[in-house]
Amino acid sequence: EVLKIVLQLPALAGPEFDALEPAAFLVDAHRQVRVAIAAAGGTSAGVTGPAWAEKIAAQLSDERVRRGVSALSVEPLHSGADTVERYAAAVLARMHEIVTSRQIAAVKSKLQRINPQEQPDEHARLFGDLIGLESYRRNLRERAIGGTS
């Protein structure tokens, strides 16, 4: 859904999407599209409509992925009663929340392997990172469900 928003409404996705690393996308084809979007100038390239999808597709060597870009560029968004702007903001916030949740899991894993008695500085640093990430995730969740923009 995030890729559909970027392909159909790049101006709405903006820097929020461009901040996502390719690793945020777990499916290889989606990761390839993310890389192609960056190679095409990102959402700030100022291109929209069919020319935007074509510019992205031109960056891809895999024909299946190019066809996927074409399909996603015309598939209807699942916005329901939300405005397209609100829907795009919520979907992007949710994507960032998912990425942040993965980061939280990685930090928790590191924290479990560190003995706070033997490495107090590293433990404190990681714990601080964890608190910051948890706070950021809560903010993203509120944005995704419509609490704040």
BAROZA-959299 format. One record per atom (N, C-alpha, C): residue number from 1; atom name; z negated, x, y. Coordinates in pm, 1 decimal. Each point is the difference from the previous one (the first is absolute). Layout:
<sites>
nr; atom; zz; xx; yy
NUM; CA; Z; X; Y .
...
</sites>
This chain:
<sites>
nr; atom; zz; xx; yy
1; N; 0.0; 83.5; -119.6 .
1; CA; 0.0; -83.5; 119.6 .
1; C; 0.0; 87.5; 125.5 .
2; N; -71.9; 111.0; -5.3 .
2; CA; -2.3; 93.4; 113.2 .
2; C; 140.8; 52.3; 27.2 .
3; N; 70.8; 35.5; -105.2 .
3; CA; 136.1; 51.4; 18.1 .
3; C; 92.9; -107.7; 54.5 .
4; N; -18.2; -123.6; -42.1 .
4; CA; 82.1; -109.0; 54.4 .
4; C; -23.6; -12.3; 150.6 .
5; N; -124.1; 8.8; 41.0 .
5; CA; -31.0; -9.1; 142.9 .
5; C; 67.8; 113.7; 75.8 .
6; N; -9.3; 120.2; -53.7 .
6; CA; 59.5; 115.7; 67.3 .
6; C; 151.6; -11.4; 6.1 .
7; N; 59.5; -48.0; -106.9 .
7; CA; 145.4; -12.4; -3.0 .
7; C; 50.0; -112.4; 90.3 .
8; N; -75.8; -107.1; 8.1 .
8; CA; 44.5; -115.7; 77.3 .
8; C; -49.3; 0.7; 144.6 .
9; N; -117.8; 54.7; 22.2 .
9; CA; -62.3; -4.0; 133.0 .
9; C; -64.6; 134.2; 33.9 .
10; N; 79.8; 105.6; 8.8 .
10; CA; -59.1; 133.1; 20.4 .
10; C; -87.1; 10.8; 124.6 .
11; N; 33.5; -70.7; 104.4 .
11; CA; -80.1; 7.2; 122.6 .
11; C; -141.2; -54.2; -22.5 .
12; N; -15.0; -99.6; -87.0 .
12; CA; -132.8; -54.7; -29.4 .
12; C; -81.4; 95.5; -86.8 .
13; N; 66.3; 73.3; -85.7 .
13; CA; -69.2; 94.0; -88.1 .
13; C; -47.7; 121.8; 79.3 .
14; N; 85.7; 50.3; 86.2 .
14; CA; -32.7; 107.9; 92.2 .
14; C; -76.9; 115.7; -58.0 .
15; N; -81.0; 61.9; 84.0 .
15; CA; -75.8; 119.7; -40.1 .
15; C; -98.1; -27.9; -114.1 .
16; N; -41.2; -125.6; -13.9 .
16; CA; -91.1; -37.3; -109.4 .
16; C; 63.3; 34.5; -134.9 .
17; N; 128.4; -28.9; -13.2 .
17; CA; 69.7; 35.1; -123.7 .
17; C; 27.7; 148.9; -5.3 .
18; N; 46.9; 56.2; 108.8 .
18; CA; 36.5; 141.5; 1.1 .
18; C; -117.9; 90.3; -35.2 .
19; N; -122.8; -48.6; 19.8 .
19; CA; -119.4; 77.9; -33.2 .
19; C; -25.0; 6.8; -150.4 .
20; N; 64.2; -87.2; -76.4 .
20; CA; -17.9; 2.0; -145.6 .
20; C; 78.0; 116.2; -61.0 .
21; N; -67.1; 76.6; -79.5 .
21; CA; 64.5; 110.4; -70.9 .
21; C; 79.4; -54.8; -119.0 .
22; N; 102.3; 70.8; -44.4 .
22; CA; 73.2; -45.0; -118.9 .
22; C; -91.5; -22.6; -120.6 .
23; N; -105.2; 80.3; -12.0 .
23; CA; -93.1; -13.9; -113.0 .
23; C; -73.3; -134.0; 1.1 .
24; N; 3.8; -72.1; 111.8 .
24; CA; -63.1; -132.2; 6.1 .
24; C; 70.6; -97.6; -92.9 .
25; N; 124.0; 30.1; -31.8 .
25; CA; 80.7; -87.1; -85.8 .
25; C; -1.4; 56.9; -141.2 .
26; N; -50.4; -76.9; -93.5 .
26; CA; -16.5; 48.6; -136.7 .
26; C; 126.7; -11.1; -83.5 .
27; N; 89.2; -90.0; 35.7 .
27; CA; 125.7; -17.8; -73.0 .
27; C; 101.7; 98.9; 57.5 .
28; N; 64.3; 75.8; -88.2 .
28; CA; 91.9; 104.6; 45.2 .
28; C; 109.7; -53.7; 92.2 .
29; N; 58.3; -113.1; -33.4 .
29; CA; 106.8; -55.9; 84.6 .
29; C; -52.3; -32.2; 139.1 .
30; N; -121.1; -51.0; 8.5 .
30; CA; -59.5; -32.4; 129.9 .
30; C; -26.2; 127.7; 79.6 .
31; N; -45.5; 103.5; -70.8 .
31; CA; -23.6; 128.9; 64.1 .
31; C; 130.9; 56.1; 54.7 .
32; N; 108.7; -13.8; -77.2 .
32; CA; 131.0; 46.7; 45.4 .
32; C; 43.7; -73.8; 126.5 .
33; N; -24.1; -129.4; 4.0 .
33; CA; 35.2; -78.3; 118.9 .
33; C; -83.5; 46.1; 118.6 .
34; N; -128.8; 26.5; -22.4 .
34; CA; -86.8; 47.9; 108.6 .
34; C; 53.2; 130.8; 56.6 .
35; N; 39.9; 91.1; -86.5 .
35; CA; 55.5; 128.9; 44.1 .
35; C; 131.5; -22.5; 74.7 .
36; N; 82.1; -91.1; -49.2 .
36; CA; 128.6; -30.0; 64.8 .
36; C; -21.0; -60.5; 138.4 .
37; N; -103.4; -82.3; 14.9 .
37; CA; -30.4; -58.8; 130.9 .
37; C; -36.5; 110.4; 98.6 .
38; N; -80.8; 94.1; -45.0 .
38; CA; -36.0; 112.1; 87.5 .
38; C; 123.9; 81.9; 35.8 .
39; N; 84.9; 24.6; -99.4 .
39; CA; 122.5; 77.7; 24.3 .
39; C; 94.8; -72.2; 94.9 .
40; N; -7.7; -132.2; 2.3 .
40; CA; 85.4; -79.8; 88.6 .
40; C; -59.1; -11.6; 140.2 .
41; N; -112.2; 63.5; 24.4 .
41; CA; -61.3; -0.9; 132.5 .
41; C; -125.5; -83.3; 10.9 .
42; N; -44.3; -59.0; -109.8 .
42; CA; -120.6; -81.7; 2.7 .
42; C; 22.0; -130.1; 74.2 .
43; N; -104.4; -76.6; 11.1 .
43; CA; 12.5; -131.9; 62.0 .
43; C; 30.8; 8.1; 149.0 .
44; N; -20.2; 115.0; 58.0 .
44; CA; 28.0; 15.5; 143.1 .
44; C; 144.1; 43.2; 26.3 .
45; N; 84.3; 0.1; -102.9 .
45; CA; 139.3; 43.5; 15.9 .
45; C; 78.9; -93.0; 91.8 .
46; N; -51.1; -119.8; 23.2 .
46; CA; 65.9; -92.4; 90.0 .
46; C; 119.5; -71.3; -60.2 .
47; N; 12.3; 4.3; -131.9 .
47; CA; 110.2; -67.6; -67.7 .
47; C; -56.4; -121.9; -71.0 .
48; N; 72.3; -111.4; 2.6 .
48; CA; -44.4; -121.3; -68.2 .
48; C; 118.0; -63.6; -72.0 .
49; N; -30.2; -106.1; -73.6 .
49; CA; 104.9; -75.0; -67.5 .
49; C; 65.7; 77.9; -111.5 .
50; N; 122.2; -39.1; -35.7 .
50; CA; 70.8; 64.4; -111.1 .
50; C; 19.3; 150.4; 21.2 .
51; N; 14.6; 43.5; 124.2 .
51; CA; 18.5; 143.4; 26.5 .
51; C; -123.0; 80.4; -42.1 .
52; N; -118.2; -59.0; 14.0 .
52; CA; -125.1; 66.9; -38.4 .
52; C; -4.4; 19.4; -151.2 .
53; N; 26.9; -104.7; -75.9 .
53; CA; -0.1; 11.1; -146.2 .
53; C; 106.5; 98.5; -46.6 .
54; N; 116.1; -1.8; 64.2 .
54; CA; 106.9; 93.0; -36.4 .
54; C; -40.2; 144.5; 29.5 .
55; N; -67.6; 21.9; 110.8 .
55; CA; -45.1; 134.8; 36.4 .
55; C; -99.9; 52.8; -103.2 .
56; N; -86.6; -87.3; -46.2 .
56; CA; -98.0; 39.2; -102.7 .
56; C; 70.7; 23.7; -132.6 .
57; N; 86.9; -92.2; -39.2 .
57; CA; 72.0; 13.0; -127.2 .
57; C; 81.4; 128.5; -3.7 .
58; N; 52.0; 42.0; 112.3 .
58; CA; 79.8; 122.7; 5.2 .
58; C; -82.9; 124.5; -33.8 .
59; N; -131.6; -11.2; 11.6 .
59; CA; -89.0; 112.4; -31.2 .
59; C; -33.7; 7.9; -148.8 .
60; N; 40.9; -99.6; -77.0 .
60; CA; -39.2; -10.0; -140.9 .
60; C; 114.2; 41.3; -92.6 .
61; N; -32.4; 75.8; -102.7 .
61; CA; 102.7; 40.4; -96.5 .
61; C; 5.7; -94.3; -120.5 .
62; N; -108.6; -70.6; -26.8 .
62; CA; -7.9; -89.4; -115.4 .
62; C; 60.4; -136.5; 35.8 .
63; N; 107.2; -36.9; -67.8 .
63; CA; 69.9; -125.6; 27.6 .
63; C; -89.9; -121.7; -19.3 .
64; N; -86.4; 3.9; -101.2 .
64; CA; -91.4; -112.8; -23.6 .
64; C; -93.9; -19.7; 118.2 .
65; N; -49.9; 109.1; 52.9 .
65; CA; -91.9; -9.1; 113.6 .
65; C; 75.2; -49.2; 124.0 .
66; N; 124.3; 45.1; 17.2 .
66; CA; 81.6; -49.7; 112.6 .
66; C; 19.8; -151.1; -10.5 .
67; N; 26.8; -48.0; -121.4 .
67; CA; 14.4; -145.1; -19.0 .
67; C; -131.2; -71.1; 29.6 .
68; N; -109.9; 63.5; -37.1 .
68; CA; -132.0; -56.7; 29.2 .
68; C; -24.4; -12.8; 149.4 .
69; N; 43.0; 100.0; 75.7 .
69; CA; -12.7; -6.5; 145.5 .
69; C; 79.6; -117.8; 54.0 .
70; N; 121.7; -17.0; -51.5 .
70; CA; 82.6; -114.3; 44.0 .
70; C; -68.4; -132.3; -31.6 .
71; N; -56.8; -10.6; -118.6 .
71; CA; -66.8; -124.5; -39.9 .
71; C; -124.0; -26.0; 85.7 .
72; N; -81.1; 103.2; 20.9 .
72; CA; -121.9; -17.6; 78.3 .
72; C; 29.6; -32.1; 146.5 .
73; N; 112.7; 45.3; 47.9 .
73; CA; 32.9; -22.7; 140.9 .
73; C; 37.9; -145.1; 29.5 .
74; N; 26.3; -79.4; -104.6 .
74; CA; 34.9; -141.3; 22.2 .
74; C; -94.9; -97.2; -69.9 .
75; N; -86.6; 50.8; -87.2 .
75; CA; -93.0; -88.0; -71.2 .
75; C; -101.0; -59.4; 98.3 .
76; N; -25.6; -130.5; -7.6 .
76; CA; -93.3; -62.4; 95.0 .
76; C; -140.8; 57.6; -11.6 .
77; N; -65.8; 11.0; 113.5 .
77; CA; -139.2; 44.0; 3.0 .
77; C; -88.7; -114.7; -46.8 .
78; N; -115.3; 32.9; -54.3 .
78; CA; -95.2; -101.0; -48.3 .
78; C; -102.1; -33.3; 108.9 .
79; N; 46.4; -22.5; 120.9 .
79; CA; -91.2; -16.7; 113.7 .
79; C; -70.1; -135.5; 3.4 .
80; N; 52.3; -99.5; -66.1 .
80; CA; -65.0; -130.4; -1.0 .
80; C; -15.1; -55.7; 139.9 .
81; N; -120.0; -47.3; 32.7 .
81; CA; -25.0; -62.3; 129.9 .
81; C; -25.0; 102.5; 110.6 .
82; N; -25.7; 125.5; -37.8 .
82; CA; -23.4; 103.9; 100.5 .
82; C; 126.1; 27.3; 80.1 .
83; N; -18.9; 47.3; 122.2 .
83; CA; 115.0; 49.2; 75.2 .
83; C; 44.8; 129.1; -67.2 .
84; N; 122.5; 35.7; 19.5 .
84; CA; 52.1; 122.2; -62.0 .
84; C; -77.8; 121.3; 49.6 .
85; N; -35.0; 1.2; 126.5 .
85; CA; -75.7; 112.4; 56.5 .
85; C; -135.9; 13.2; -67.1 .
86; N; -70.0; -112.4; -12.5 .
86; CA; -133.3; -0.4; -62.0 .
86; C; 9.9; 39.8; -146.6 .
87; N; 100.8; -51.8; -66.9 .
87; CA; 19.1; 32.0; -141.4 .
87; C; 26.1; 149.9; -18.3 .
88; N; 88.7; 55.5; 80.5 .
88; CA; 32.4; 142.5; -9.8 .
88; C; -124.4; 84.8; 23.4 .
89; N; -79.4; -34.3; 100.2 .
89; CA; -122.3; 74.7; 29.0 .
89; C; -97.6; -7.8; -117.0 .
90; N; -13.3; -117.6; -60.2 .
90; CA; -92.4; -17.4; -112.4 .
90; C; 46.1; 78.7; -122.5 .
91; N; 129.0; -3.7; -29.3 .
91; CA; 52.3; 71.9; -117.6 .
91; C; -16.3; 150.9; 18.4 .
92; N; 28.7; 48.4; 118.8 .
92; CA; -15.8; 143.7; 25.0 .
92; C; -146.7; 41.6; -4.5 .
93; N; -88.4; -83.5; 53.7 .
93; CA; -143.2; 30.5; -7.5 .
93; C; -45.8; 3.2; -145.3 .
94; N; 49.6; -93.0; -79.2 .
94; CA; -36.3; -3.4; -142.7 .
94; C; 49.5; 125.2; -72.3 .
95; N; 120.6; 44.9; 32.9 .
95; CA; 53.0; 122.1; -62.0 .
95; C; -87.8; 120.1; 35.7 .
96; N; -38.6; 9.1; 126.5 .
96; CA; -89.0; 109.4; 41.2 .
96; C; -135.8; -12.1; -68.4 .
97; N; -45.7; -122.7; -20.5 .
97; CA; -127.7; -20.1; -69.8 .
97; C; 8.6; 51.4; -143.7 .
98; N; 109.7; -26.6; -65.6 .
98; CA; 18.5; 46.9; -137.5 .
98; C; -0.4; 152.5; -5.0 .
99; N; 71.9; 62.6; 93.2 .
99; CA; 5.1; 146.6; 5.2 .
99; C; -139.7; 55.2; 27.0 .
100; N; -72.8; -62.8; 91.4 .
100; CA; -135.1; 45.2; 32.4 .
100; C; -92.9; -17.0; -120.5 .
101; N; 17.4; -105.8; -75.8 .
101; CA; -80.8; -20.5; -121.3 .
101; C; 23.1; 113.0; -99.8 .
102; N; 123.5; 44.6; -11.1 .
102; CA; 28.5; 114.2; -88.8 .
102; C; -70.3; 125.8; 50.3 .
103; N; 0.7; 20.4; 131.7 .
103; CA; -67.7; 116.4; 57.2 .
103; C; -150.2; -7.5; -24.4 .
104; N; -55.8; -119.5; 12.7 .
104; CA; -143.5; -19.0; -24.6 .
104; C; -32.8; 35.5; -144.6 .
105; N; 81.2; -45.3; -92.5 .
105; CA; -23.3; 31.0; -141.5 .
105; C; 3.4; 150.6; -23.8 .
106; N; 92.7; 69.1; 65.0 .
106; CA; 10.1; 145.7; -16.8 .
106; C; -123.1; 70.3; 56.5 .
107; N; -48.6; -44.0; 115.9 .
107; CA; -118.5; 61.2; 60.6 .
107; C; -123.3; -27.7; -86.2 .
108; N; -11.9; -123.5; -50.5 .
108; CA; -113.1; -32.6; -87.6 .
108; C; 0.6; 86.5; -124.9 .
109; N; 117.9; 22.0; -54.5 .
109; CA; 12.0; 84.2; -118.8 .
109; C; -47.6; 142.2; 29.4 .
110; N; 40.2; 53.3; 114.7 .
110; CA; -43.8; 134.8; 38.9 .
110; C; -150.8; 2.7; 21.5 .
111; N; -52.0; -103.2; 64.2 .
111; CA; -144.4; -5.8; 25.7 .
111; C; -80.4; 0.7; -129.8 .
112; N; 49.9; -69.1; -100.8 .
112; CA; -70.8; -5.7; -127.8 .
112; C; -4.6; 135.4; -69.7 .
113; N; 97.5; 84.0; 30.8 .
113; CA; 5.7; 131.4; -65.5 .
113; C; -75.4; 108.3; 75.8 .
114; N; -50.1; -33.4; 118.6 .
114; CA; -70.4; 99.4; 81.5 .
114; C; -149.9; -20.3; -12.1 .
115; N; -69.3; 108.5; -21.0 .
115; CA; -145.7; -3.3; -2.6 .
115; C; -47.2; 17.3; 144.8 .
116; N; -65.0; -101.7; 55.8 .
116; CA; -41.4; 8.6; 140.3 .
116; C; -103.8; 110.4; 25.7 .
117; N; -69.7; 42.6; -104.1 .
117; CA; -98.8; 107.3; 14.4 .
117; C; 69.6; 136.1; 12.0 .
118; N; 109.4; 15.2; -75.2 .
118; CA; 71.5; 127.9; -1.4 .
118; C; 102.8; 11.5; 112.3 .
119; N; 57.6; -113.4; 40.8 .
119; CA; 103.6; 0.2; 104.6 .
119; C; -30.0; -107.8; 104.3 .
120; N; -111.3; 17.5; 72.6 .
120; CA; -39.7; -105.7; 93.7 .
120; C; 101.7; -23.8; 112.8 .
121; N; 63.5; 105.3; 49.2 .
121; CA; 95.8; -16.9; 109.7 .
121; C; 123.9; -76.8; -44.8 .
122; N; 52.9; 37.3; -114.7 .
122; CA; 118.6; -68.2; -52.8 .
122; C; -32.5; -145.7; -33.9 .
123; N; -117.3; -21.9; -57.2 .
123; CA; -41.9; -136.0; -32.9 .
123; C; -11.7; -84.2; 126.6 .
124; N; -61.4; 54.9; 103.9 .
124; CA; -16.2; -72.9; 126.0 .
124; C; 135.6; -28.6; 64.2 .
125; N; 91.8; 96.3; -5.9 .
125; CA; 133.0; -19.3; 57.5 .
125; C; 74.2; -112.4; -71.7 .
126; N; -1.5; 5.3; -133.4 .
126; CA; 67.9; -103.5; -77.8 .
126; C; -64.5; -137.1; 20.3 .
127; N; -132.0; -1.9; 8.7 .
127; CA; -68.3; -127.2; 22.4 .
127; C; 38.6; -57.0; 136.5 .
128; N; 10.1; 85.0; 100.3 .
128; CA; 44.9; -43.3; 132.1 .
128; C; 141.7; -54.0; -4.5 .
129; N; 87.2; 69.6; -75.0 .
129; CA; 136.9; -48.5; -18.1 .
129; C; 0.8; -137.6; -65.0 .
130; N; -83.9; -16.7; -101.2 .
130; CA; -7.8; -126.7; -71.7 .
130; C; -44.5; -113.2; 92.3 .
131; N; -100.1; 24.2; 82.0 .
131; CA; -48.5; -102.3; 93.3 .
131; C; 111.7; -38.6; 97.6 .
132; N; 72.0; 98.8; 52.1 .
132; CA; 109.7; -27.2; 92.5 .
132; C; 111.9; -79.0; -64.9 .
133; N; 36.2; 37.6; -122.7 .
133; CA; 106.0; -70.0; -71.7 .
133; C; -39.7; -144.4; -31.8 .
134; N; -126.1; -19.9; -39.7 .
134; CA; -47.6; -136.0; -30.1 .
134; C; 5.6; -87.6; 125.0 .
135; N; -38.0; 54.6; 113.0 .
135; CA; 4.2; -74.7; 125.2 .
135; C; 144.1; -34.9; 37.4 .
136; N; 87.8; 96.6; -14.3 .
136; CA; 141.9; -21.5; 29.4 .
136; C; 58.1; -107.9; -91.7 .
137; N; -38.0; 4.9; -128.0 .
137; CA; 50.0; -100.1; -94.6 .
137; C; -48.0; -140.0; 36.1 .
138; N; -125.2; -13.0; 41.5 .
138; CA; -51.2; -131.2; 42.3 .
138; C; 80.0; -52.7; 119.3 .
139; N; 29.2; 87.1; 94.1 .
139; CA; 79.5; -39.3; 116.6 .
139; C; 139.4; -45.3; -43.0 .
140; N; 61.1; 73.7; -90.2 .
140; CA; 132.5; -37.2; -50.4 .
140; C; -4.2; -134.3; -72.0 .
141; N; -104.2; -21.2; -78.8 .
141; CA; -11.3; -126.8; -73.1 .
141; C; -10.4; -117.1; 97.6 .
142; N; -77.5; 17.8; 106.7 .
142; CA; -12.2; -105.1; 101.2 .
142; C; 136.0; -27.0; 64.5 .
143; N; 74.3; 103.9; 29.6 .
143; CA; 133.2; -17.1; 58.5 .
143; C; 93.9; -69.7; -96.2 .
144; N; -11.5; 35.5; -127.4 .
144; CA; 90.0; -58.7; -100.5 .
144; C; -25.6; -148.9; -19.5 .
145; N; -125.1; -42.2; 14.3 .
145; CA; -30.0; -141.8; -19.7 .
145; C; -5.0; -77.6; 131.8 .
146; N; 23.4; 69.1; 111.0 .
146; CA; 11.1; -68.9; 127.6 .
146; C; -121.1; 5.6; 88.2 .
147; N; -95.1; 89.2; -30.7 .
147; CA; -120.2; 10.1; 83.4 .
147; C; 28.3; 53.0; 137.9 .
148; N; 71.0; 113.3; 7.7 .
148; CA; 34.3; 60.2; 129.1 .
148; C; 138.0; 62.2; -10.3 .
149; N; 58.5; 25.3; 112.5 .
149; CA; 132.5; 63.6; 0.7 .
149; C; -7.4; 139.9; 50.1 .
</sites>
